[in-house]
Amino acid sequence: MVERSDRAPLLDWEEVPCAEKPGGASPAPAKERLASPSNSRASPGCSAPVFGWSSGPGGPAPCRSVSGSDGCGTPPTTSGAPAGRDEGLQPDEDGCLSDSEPGELSLEDRMVKWEEKDQIVSVFVVAFNTRSGNMLEWCLPKDMDLEGVEFKAIASGSHRVTTDFIYFRKGHYFGLACFANMAVESTVERGARMKSVGILSPSYTLLYRYMSFLEHQVRLQLQTPGHYSPLEAFYEDKRALLPPSGDAVVTACPAIAWGAALNHSMHPEMKITHPAGCMSQFIRFFGEQIMVLWKLALLRRRILIFSPPPVGVVCYRVYGCCCLANISIPGVSTAVPEFRPFFYVNVADISALENELSYVACTTEKIFEEKKDLYDVYVDNQNVKTYREGLKPLLRLSTADREKYRKLTEQRQMLLYSQEENGDCVSSEEDLFILFFLEQNNRIFQTLSEVAGSPDPTLTQESVRAMGLDPHGDRLFLLHLLEIYGYDTLLVSEQLCCS
């Protein structure tokens, strides 16, 4: 197993903390840093390929394949092409890969190499004031609508923790904020200074790149308040181009390229900075209950996860729930609501959640449990519950659920053995888990499509078992699935109710 740096290369707008400067030496010029071996796409001794959007204008984010005591670490990025072939295809003037150029790479390979561009639409500093509460201290651009971001960047209950990171939604955008709480000898500040430094982007898949930068900047803001020049330089370097309407950000490539890349990778990469944030810990945290969450996610239910701070690890559980519902069969998901990650929400988001048909979010505010009309499923620690009578039977595990969980556990053990015995640094638990559920989902909808196109469109015990479901225990789940995904013409055999 090869150790890799877990932070992106330093750029002009980043300042190296004194503790990070070896021997107090001055940092290398930006060009030297960016060209250094540590910034290469794969470390020596490990042939792990990289995924197209894990590198780009912000620099590559090397994977870290070594794990902690729980065997969980940063998942290596994945790709359909080996490292070192990136120069084989260059983007055109619009930043998109050209189809017209002859070459040996397939369309799929070329799509995967498309790199999602950095699109930072705002950078901000939020502080806690003992008189006014959470307040927006500074931001760029000055005319950006950041109303309410002060309550997202500093979560309710954050005074109980020293550091945290928070993913959230703000209108059309996604945000990442790093929070820090520092003890001070000040009666005005009541002995504690709390701030968050955050950014907004139209996509959350690239926010992880700037985790280290934001963590350093929030420490800088606590130690020397009002020092905004690194944030100004960062924004000038990474700011996105907004269309005249300002409603969205100009995409770097057409939707077809995004779809091809997403179908190839199956999941957006998020940087794992906490052991309990990766998929292995997500699934082990819930145990067999993960199969219940899988069904509810596939049914596009509104899922709300409660947990006290720190929030960062819970944001990754939101991400984990989204990964359970991946389907790569074209056209299947077009008839159902998008399963949207809201990440951290607070009482200010109630009106927005009221209009959502399907979402997964987390909160630190217990009052949400009383708002039963806002969610279908409420997750408190490892307790998954619902107040919807029609969904309560889905909380019971079927025989097929336990069998799937057993297979998932076995596959994980085999992977860990391979990593330990063979030094496998390419395969990751992240990929294993996501592919497991993707293949299960594809299996279900492939079977449904075949039955729907047959002369006798009737679901029998055999066809249900072919999906990997229990003809009896999963009957209600199957009926919900047929209704939500529009398989109205399918008939259900009476045997399913008495098998």
VEXDREN-2710 file (C-alpha; in Angstrom, 1 decimal):
% VEXDREN-2710
k/r/px/py/pz
1/MET/0.0/0.0/0.0
2/VAL/1.4/3.4/-1.0
3/GLU/1.0/6.5/1.1
4/ARG/-0.2/9.5/-0.9
5/SER/-0.7/13.1/0.0
6/ASP/-4.3/13.9/0.9
7/ARG/-4.2/17.5/-0.2
8/ALA/-4.1/19.2/-3.6
9/PRO/-1.0/21.0/-4.7
10/LEU/-0.5/24.6/-3.4
11/LEU/-1.5/27.3/-5.8
12/ASP/-0.7/31.0/-5.8
13/TRP/-3.6/31.9/-3.6
14/GLU/-2.6/29.3/-0.9
15/GLU/-0.3/30.1/1.9
16/VAL/1.7/27.4/3.6
17/PRO/1.2/27.4/7.4
18/CYS/4.4/27.9/9.3
19/ALA/4.2/24.4/10.8
20/GLU/4.1/23.0/7.3
21/LYS/7.3/24.8/6.1
22/PRO/10.2/22.4/6.6
23/GLY/13.0/24.1/8.5
24/GLY/11.3/27.5/7.9
25/ALA/12.4/27.4/4.2
26/SER/10.6/29.6/1.8
27/PRO/8.0/27.8/-0.4
28/ALA/9.0/27.0/-4.0
29/PRO/7.7/29.2/-6.7
30/ALA/4.2/28.3/-8.0
31/LYS/5.5/26.9/-11.3
32/GLU/8.0/24.6/-9.5
33/ARG/5.3/23.4/-7.1
34/LEU/2.9/22.6/-9.8
35/ALA/5.5/20.7/-11.8
36/SER/6.9/18.8/-8.8
37/PRO/6.6/14.9/-8.7
38/SER/4.2/15.2/-5.8
39/ASN/1.7/16.7/-8.1
40/SER/1.8/13.9/-10.6
41/ARG/-1.3/11.9/-11.4
42/ALA/-0.1/8.7/-9.8
43/SER/2.6/8.1/-7.1
44/PRO/5.5/5.8/-7.9
45/GLY/4.7/2.2/-7.0
46/CYS/1.0/2.5/-7.6
47/SER/-0.7/2.2/-10.9
48/ALA/-4.0/3.5/-9.7
49/PRO/-5.6/5.4/-12.6
50/VAL/-7.3/8.7/-12.0
51/PHE/-10.8/9.8/-12.7
52/GLY/-11.3/12.6/-15.2
53/TRP/-12.8/15.2/-12.9
54/SER/-10.4/14.6/-10.0
55/SER/-7.8/16.8/-11.6
56/GLY/-7.8/19.9/-13.7
57/PRO/-7.2/23.6/-13.3
58/GLY/-7.2/23.2/-9.5
59/GLY/-4.5/20.5/-9.7
60/PRO/-4.8/16.8/-9.2
61/ALA/-6.0/15.4/-6.0
62/PRO/-3.9/12.3/-5.4
63/CYS/-5.7/9.4/-3.9
64/ARG/-4.6/7.9/-0.6
65/SER/-4.9/4.1/-0.5
66/VAL/-3.6/3.5/3.0
67/SER/-6.3/3.1/5.7
68/GLY/-6.6/3.7/9.4
69/SER/-7.3/1.1/12.0
70/ASP/-10.8/0.5/10.6
71/GLY/-9.4/-0.2/7.1
72/CYS/-11.1/2.9/5.7
73/GLY/-9.4/5.7/3.9
74/THR/-9.6/8.0/0.9
75/PRO/-10.8/5.9/-2.0
76/PRO/-8.6/6.0/-5.0
77/THR/-10.1/7.7/-8.1
78/THR/-11.1/5.5/-11.0
79/SER/-10.9/5.7/-14.7
80/GLY/-11.3/3.6/-17.8
81/ALA/-7.9/4.7/-19.1
82/PRO/-4.5/4.4/-17.4
83/ALA/-2.6/7.4/-16.0
84/GLY/-0.3/9.1/-18.4
85/ARG/-2.6/9.1/-21.4
86/ASP/-4.2/12.4/-20.6
87/GLU/-2.2/14.3/-23.2
88/GLY/-3.7/12.1/-25.9
89/LEU/-6.8/14.2/-26.1
90/GLN/-6.9/18.0/-25.7
91/PRO/-10.0/20.1/-25.1
92/ASP/-11.1/22.5/-27.8
93/GLU/-11.5/26.3/-27.3
94/ASP/-14.7/25.8/-25.3
95/GLY/-13.1/23.3/-23.0
96/CYS/-14.9/20.4/-24.5
97/LEU/-13.5/17.2/-26.0
98/SER/-13.8/17.1/-29.7
99/ASP/-15.4/14.2/-31.5
100/SER/-14.1/15.1/-34.9
101/GLU/-10.5/14.4/-34.3
102/PRO/-9.4/10.9/-35.3
103/GLY/-7.7/8.8/-32.6
104/GLU/-7.6/5.4/-31.0
105/LEU/-9.6/6.3/-28.0
106/SER/-13.2/5.3/-27.9
107/LEU/-15.9/7.9/-27.3
108/GLU/-16.5/6.6/-23.8
109/ASP/-12.8/6.9/-22.9
110/ARG/-12.7/10.4/-24.3
111/MET/-15.8/11.4/-22.3
112/VAL/-14.2/10.1/-19.1
113/LYS/-11.2/12.3/-19.7
114/TRP/-13.4/15.4/-19.8
115/GLU/-12.5/17.5/-16.8
116/GLU/-15.2/19.4/-15.0
117/LYS/-13.9/22.9/-14.7
118/ASP/-13.6/24.9/-11.4
119/GLN/-16.6/27.0/-11.0
120/ILE/-16.5/29.0/-7.8
121/VAL/-19.4/31.5/-7.7
122/SER/-18.7/32.9/-4.3
123/VAL/-16.3/32.8/-1.3
124/PHE/-17.3/34.1/2.1
125/VAL/-16.4/34.3/5.8
126/VAL/-19.1/33.8/8.5
127/ALA/-18.5/34.6/12.2
128/PHE/-20.4/34.1/15.4
129/ASN/-21.1/37.4/17.3
130/THR/-22.1/37.2/20.9
131/ARG/-24.6/39.9/20.4
132/SER/-25.9/39.3/16.9
133/GLY/-25.4/35.5/16.5
134/ASN/-24.2/34.1/13.2
135/MET/-23.4/36.9/10.7
136/LEU/-21.8/37.2/7.3
137/GLU/-18.5/39.0/7.8
138/TRP/-17.1/39.2/4.3
139/CYS/-17.8/37.9/0.8
140/LEU/-17.0/38.0/-2.9
141/PRO/-18.7/39.1/-5.1
142/LYS/-20.2/41.8/-3.0
143/ASP/-23.6/41.6/-4.8
144/MET/-24.0/37.8/-4.3
145/ASP/-27.3/36.8/-2.6
146/LEU/-26.0/34.9/0.5
147/GLU/-29.0/35.4/2.7
148/GLY/-29.1/32.5/5.2
149/VAL/-25.6/31.2/4.4
150/GLU/-24.5/32.2/7.9
151/PHE/-26.8/29.6/9.4
152/LYS/-25.5/26.9/7.0
153/ALA/-21.8/27.6/7.4
154/ILE/-22.0/27.4/11.2
155/ALA/-24.4/24.6/12.1
156/SER/-26.7/24.7/15.1
157/GLY/-24.7/23.2/18.0
158/SER/-21.3/23.8/16.5
159/HIS/-20.1/25.5/19.6
160/ARG/-19.6/22.0/21.1
161/VAL/-16.9/21.0/18.5
162/THR/-13.5/22.4/17.7
163/THR/-13.5/21.9/14.0
164/ASP/-16.0/20.7/11.4
165/PHE/-16.8/20.9/7.7
166/ILE/-20.3/21.3/6.2
167/TYR/-21.8/20.6/2.7
168/PHE/-25.0/22.4/2.0
169/ARG/-27.3/23.7/-0.7
170/LYS/-27.9/27.4/-1.4
171/GLY/-30.4/28.0/-4.2
172/HIS/-29.0/26.6/-7.4
173/TYR/-25.6/26.1/-5.8
174/PHE/-23.7/23.7/-3.5
175/GLY/-21.5/24.9/-0.7
176/LEU/-18.6/23.7/1.4
177/ALA/-17.6/25.5/4.6
178/CYS/-14.9/24.7/7.1
179/PHE/-15.6/25.7/10.7
180/ALA/-13.2/26.3/13.6
181/ASN/-13.7/27.2/17.2
182/MET/-10.7/28.8/19.1
183/ALA/-10.4/29.7/22.7
184/VAL/-9.5/33.4/23.3
185/GLU/-8.9/35.5/26.4
186/SER/-11.7/37.9/25.7
187/THR/-14.7/38.7/27.8
188/VAL/-16.4/40.3/24.8
189/GLU/-16.2/37.1/22.8
190/ARG/-17.0/35.0/26.0
191/GLY/-13.8/33.0/25.7
192/ALA/-14.4/31.6/22.2
193/ARG/-14.0/32.8/18.7
194/MET/-16.0/30.9/16.0
195/LYS/-15.8/31.3/12.3
196/SER/-16.4/29.5/9.0
197/VAL/-14.8/30.1/5.6
198/GLY/-16.8/28.7/2.7
199/ILE/-17.3/28.6/-1.1
200/LEU/-20.3/28.1/-3.5
201/SER/-20.3/26.1/-6.7
202/PRO/-22.9/24.7/-9.1
203/SER/-21.6/21.2/-8.4
204/TYR/-20.4/19.5/-5.2
205/THR/-18.1/17.0/-6.9
206/LEU/-15.2/19.4/-7.0
207/LEU/-15.6/21.1/-3.6
208/TYR/-13.4/18.6/-1.9
209/ARG/-10.4/20.0/-3.7
210/TYR/-10.4/23.1/-1.5
211/MET/-10.9/21.5/1.9
212/SER/-7.3/22.0/3.0
213/PHE/-7.3/25.6/1.7
214/LEU/-10.5/26.4/3.6
215/GLU/-9.3/24.7/6.7
216/HIS/-6.1/26.8/6.7
217/GLN/-8.1/30.0/5.9
218/VAL/-10.5/29.6/8.8
219/ARG/-7.5/29.2/11.1
220/LEU/-6.0/32.3/9.6
221/GLN/-9.3/34.2/10.1
222/LEU/-9.3/33.2/13.8
223/GLN/-5.7/34.1/14.4
224/THR/-5.6/37.3/12.3
225/PRO/-9.1/38.5/11.6
226/GLY/-9.6/40.6/8.5
227/HIS/-6.9/39.1/6.4
228/TYR/-8.8/38.4/3.2
229/SER/-6.1/38.7/0.5
230/PRO/-5.7/35.0/0.0
231/LEU/-9.5/34.6/-0.4
232/GLU/-9.6/37.4/-2.9
233/ALA/-6.8/35.8/-4.9
234/PHE/-8.6/32.5/-4.8
235/TYR/-11.8/33.9/-6.0
236/GLU/-10.1/35.7/-8.9
237/ASP/-8.4/32.5/-9.9
238/LYS/-11.4/30.2/-9.7
239/ARG/-14.5/32.3/-10.2
240/ALA/-17.1/31.0/-12.7
241/LEU/-18.6/32.9/-15.7
242/LEU/-22.3/33.5/-15.1
243/PRO/-24.8/34.0/-17.9
244/PRO/-26.7/37.3/-18.1
245/SER/-29.7/35.8/-16.1
246/GLY/-27.4/34.7/-13.3
247/ASP/-29.6/31.7/-12.6
248/ALA/-27.0/29.1/-13.4
249/VAL/-23.4/28.7/-14.3
250/VAL/-22.2/28.1/-17.9
251/THR/-21.3/24.4/-18.1
252/ALA/-17.8/23.4/-19.3
253/CYS/-19.2/20.6/-21.5
254/PRO/-22.5/19.5/-23.0
255/ALA/-24.8/17.4/-20.9
256/ILE/-24.1/14.4/-23.1
257/ALA/-20.4/14.5/-22.0
258/TRP/-21.4/14.8/-18.3
259/GLY/-23.8/11.8/-18.7
260/ALA/-21.2/9.6/-20.3
261/ALA/-18.6/10.4/-17.7
262/LEU/-21.1/9.8/-14.9
263/ASN/-22.3/6.5/-16.3
264/HIS/-18.7/5.4/-16.6
265/SER/-17.7/6.2/-13.1
266/MET/-21.1/5.6/-11.4
267/HIS/-20.5/8.1/-8.6
268/PRO/-19.2/11.6/-8.1
269/GLU/-16.0/11.6/-6.0
270/MET/-16.0/13.3/-2.7
271/LYS/-12.9/13.7/-0.7
272/ILE/-13.0/11.6/2.4
273/THR/-11.4/13.5/5.3
274/HIS/-13.0/11.6/8.2
275/PRO/-12.8/7.8/8.6
276/ALA/-16.6/7.6/9.2
277/GLY/-17.2/9.4/5.9
278/CYS/-16.4/6.7/3.4
279/MET/-18.8/4.1/2.1
280/SER/-17.4/1.2/4.1
281/GLN/-18.1/3.1/7.4
282/PHE/-21.4/4.3/6.1
283/ILE/-22.6/0.7/5.4
284/ARG/-21.0/-0.7/8.6
285/PHE/-22.6/2.1/10.6
286/PHE/-26.1/1.0/9.5
287/GLY/-25.4/-2.7/9.2
288/GLU/-28.2/-4.6/7.6
289/GLN/-30.4/-1.5/7.8
290/ILE/-28.5/-0.3/4.7
291/MET/-30.8/-2.6/2.7
292/VAL/-33.8/-0.6/4.1
293/LEU/-32.2/2.7/3.1
294/TRP/-31.4/1.2/-0.3
295/LYS/-35.1/0.4/-1.0
296/LEU/-36.2/3.8/0.2
297/ALA/-33.6/5.6/-1.9
298/LEU/-34.6/3.6/-5.0
299/LEU/-38.2/4.6/-4.3
300/ARG/-37.1/8.3/-4.2
301/ARG/-38.4/8.9/-0.7
302/ARG/-37.7/12.0/1.3
303/ILE/-35.0/11.0/3.8
304/LEU/-33.9/13.2/6.6
305/ILE/-30.9/12.2/8.8
306/PHE/-30.6/13.7/12.3
307/SER/-27.3/13.8/14.2
308/PRO/-25.6/16.3/16.6
309/PRO/-22.4/17.9/15.4
310/PRO/-19.9/17.3/13.9
311/VAL/-21.8/17.6/10.6
312/GLY/-19.2/16.6/8.1
313/VAL/-19.4/12.9/8.7
314/VAL/-23.2/13.0/8.4
315/CYS/-23.0/14.9/5.1
316/TYR/-21.1/11.8/3.8
317/ARG/-24.1/9.7/4.9
318/VAL/-26.2/11.9/2.7
319/TYR/-23.8/11.2/-0.2
320/GLY/-23.9/7.5/0.7
321/CYS/-27.7/7.4/0.4
322/CYS/-27.5/9.0/-3.0
323/CYS/-25.1/6.4/-4.2
324/LEU/-27.5/3.6/-3.3
325/ALA/-30.0/4.8/-6.0
326/ASN/-27.6/4.8/-9.0
327/ILE/-29.1/3.4/-12.2
328/SER/-27.1/3.3/-15.5
329/ILE/-29.8/1.9/-17.8
330/PRO/-30.8/4.7/-20.2
331/GLY/-34.3/6.2/-19.7
332/VAL/-35.2/4.4/-16.5
333/SER/-34.8/7.4/-14.2
334/THR/-36.5/10.0/-16.5
335/ALA/-40.0/9.2/-15.1
336/VAL/-39.1/9.7/-11.4
337/PRO/-38.1/12.7/-9.4
338/GLU/-34.4/13.4/-9.1
339/PHE/-33.0/12.1/-5.9
340/ARG/-31.4/15.4/-4.8
341/PRO/-28.8/15.7/-2.0
342/PHE/-29.5/18.8/0.2
343/PHE/-26.8/17.9/2.7
344/TYR/-27.1/20.1/5.8
345/VAL/-30.4/21.8/6.4
346/ASN/-31.8/24.0/9.2
347/VAL/-35.1/25.6/10.0
348/ALA/-34.5/28.2/7.3
349/ASP/-34.8/25.5/4.7
350/ILE/-38.3/24.3/5.7
351/SER/-40.1/26.2/2.9
352/ALA/-37.7/24.8/0.3
353/LEU/-38.1/21.2/1.6
354/GLU/-41.9/21.6/1.5
355/ASN/-41.7/21.7/-2.3
356/GLU/-39.4/18.8/-2.8
357/LEU/-40.7/15.5/-4.0
358/SER/-37.5/13.6/-3.3
359/TYR/-34.4/14.4/-1.4
360/VAL/-31.9/13.3/1.2
361/ALA/-30.6/15.7/3.8
362/CYS/-29.1/15.9/7.3
363/THR/-29.7/18.3/10.2
364/THR/-28.6/18.9/13.8
365/GLU/-31.9/20.4/14.8
366/LYS/-34.2/18.0/16.6
367/ILE/-37.3/20.1/15.9
368/PHE/-37.4/18.6/12.4
369/GLU/-38.6/15.3/13.8
370/GLU/-41.9/17.1/14.7
371/LYS/-42.3/18.3/11.1
372/LYS/-43.7/15.0/9.8
373/ASP/-45.0/16.5/6.6
374/LEU/-41.4/17.4/5.5
375/TYR/-40.1/13.9/5.3
376/ASP/-41.0/10.3/4.6
377/VAL/-38.2/8.7/6.5
378/TYR/-36.4/10.0/9.6
379/VAL/-33.0/8.5/10.5
380/ASP/-31.9/9.1/14.1
381/ASN/-28.5/7.5/14.7
382/GLN/-29.0/4.0/13.4
383/ASN/-32.7/4.0/13.9
384/VAL/-34.6/4.3/10.6
385/LYS/-38.3/5.1/11.1
386/THR/-41.3/6.4/9.3
387/TYR/-44.8/7.7/10.2
388/ARG/-46.2/6.7/6.8
389/GLU/-48.3/3.6/7.3
390/GLY/-47.7/2.5/3.7
391/LEU/-43.9/2.5/4.2
392/LYS/-43.7/0.8/7.6
393/PRO/-43.6/-2.7/6.1
394/LEU/-40.6/-1.7/4.1
395/LEU/-38.6/-1.2/7.3
396/ARG/-38.6/-5.0/7.8
397/LEU/-35.8/-6.9/6.2
398/SER/-36.7/-9.7/3.8
399/THR/-34.8/-12.9/3.3
400/ALA/-33.3/-11.5/0.1
401/ASP/-32.2/-8.4/1.9
402/ARG/-30.1/-10.4/4.4
403/GLU/-28.7/-12.5/1.6
404/LYS/-27.6/-9.4/-0.3
405/TYR/-26.0/-8.0/2.8
406/ARG/-24.2/-11.2/3.4
407/LYS/-22.8/-11.1/-0.2
408/LEU/-21.8/-7.5/0.2
409/THR/-19.9/-8.3/3.4
410/GLU/-18.2/-11.3/1.7
411/GLN/-17.1/-9.1/-1.2
412/ARG/-15.7/-6.5/1.1
413/GLN/-13.7/-9.2/3.0
414/MET/-12.3/-10.5/-0.3
415/LEU/-11.3/-7.0/-1.3
416/LEU/-9.5/-6.3/2.0
417/TYR/-7.7/-9.6/1.7
418/SER/-6.6/-8.8/-1.9
419/GLN/-5.4/-5.3/-0.7
420/GLU/-3.4/-6.8/2.2
421/GLU/-1.9/-9.9/0.4
422/ASN/-1.4/-8.5/-3.1
423/GLY/-0.8/-4.8/-2.4
424/ASP/-3.8/-3.9/-4.6
425/CYS/-4.0/-0.1/-4.6
426/VAL/-6.4/0.2/-7.6
427/SER/-9.5/-1.4/-6.2
428/SER/-11.4/0.5/-3.5
429/GLU/-14.2/-0.2/-1.1
430/GLU/-15.9/2.9/-2.5
431/ASP/-16.1/1.4/-5.9
432/LEU/-17.1/-2.0/-4.6
433/PHE/-20.1/-0.8/-2.7
434/ILE/-21.3/1.6/-5.3
435/LEU/-21.0/-1.0/-8.1
436/PHE/-22.7/-3.6/-5.9
437/PHE/-25.9/-1.5/-5.6
438/LEU/-25.6/-0.2/-9.2
439/GLU/-25.6/-3.8/-10.5
440/GLN/-28.5/-4.7/-8.2
441/ASN/-30.5/-1.8/-9.4
442/ASN/-29.7/-2.5/-13.1
443/ARG/-30.6/-6.1/-12.5
444/ILE/-34.1/-5.1/-11.3
445/PHE/-34.9/-2.7/-14.1
446/GLN/-33.4/-5.0/-16.8
447/THR/-35.7/-7.8/-15.7
448/LEU/-38.7/-5.4/-15.6
449/SER/-38.0/-4.2/-19.1
450/GLU/-37.7/-7.8/-20.4
451/VAL/-40.9/-8.8/-18.8
452/ALA/-42.7/-5.7/-20.0
453/GLY/-41.6/-6.5/-23.6
454/SER/-42.6/-10.1/-23.5
455/PRO/-45.9/-11.5/-24.9
456/ASP/-47.1/-12.2/-21.3
457/PRO/-46.1/-9.2/-19.2
458/THR/-46.7/-10.9/-15.9
459/LEU/-44.2/-10.8/-12.9
460/THR/-43.9/-14.3/-11.5
461/GLN/-41.9/-15.7/-8.6
462/GLU/-39.2/-16.7/-11.0
463/SER/-38.9/-13.2/-12.5
464/VAL/-38.9/-11.6/-9.0
465/ARG/-36.1/-13.9/-7.9
466/ALA/-34.2/-13.0/-11.1
467/MET/-34.2/-9.4/-9.8
468/GLY/-32.6/-10.6/-6.5
469/LEU/-35.8/-9.9/-4.6
470/ASP/-38.0/-12.0/-2.3
471/PRO/-41.3/-12.9/-4.0
472/HIS/-43.1/-12.6/-0.7
473/GLY/-41.1/-10.3/1.6
474/ASP/-40.5/-7.7/-1.2
475/ARG/-43.9/-7.7/-2.8
476/LEU/-44.9/-4.3/-1.4
477/PHE/-41.6/-2.8/-2.4
478/LEU/-42.0/-4.2/-5.9
479/LEU/-45.6/-2.7/-6.1
480/HIS/-44.2/0.7/-5.1
481/LEU/-41.4/0.4/-7.6
482/LEU/-43.8/-0.4/-10.5
483/GLU/-46.0/2.6/-9.6
484/ILE/-43.2/5.1/-9.2
485/TYR/-41.2/4.1/-12.3
486/GLY/-44.3/3.8/-14.6
487/TYR/-44.5/0.1/-15.2
488/ASP/-48.3/0.3/-15.3
489/THR/-48.8/-2.4/-18.0
490/LEU/-47.1/-5.1/-15.9
491/LEU/-49.3/-7.7/-14.2
492/VAL/-48.3/-9.2/-10.8
493/SER/-48.9/-12.9/-10.4
494/GLU/-51.2/-13.8/-7.5
495/GLN/-48.5/-16.3/-6.4
496/LEU/-46.5/-13.4/-5.1
497/CYS/-48.9/-12.8/-2.2
498/CYS/-48.9/-16.4/-1.1
499/SER/-45.4/-17.8/-2.0
END
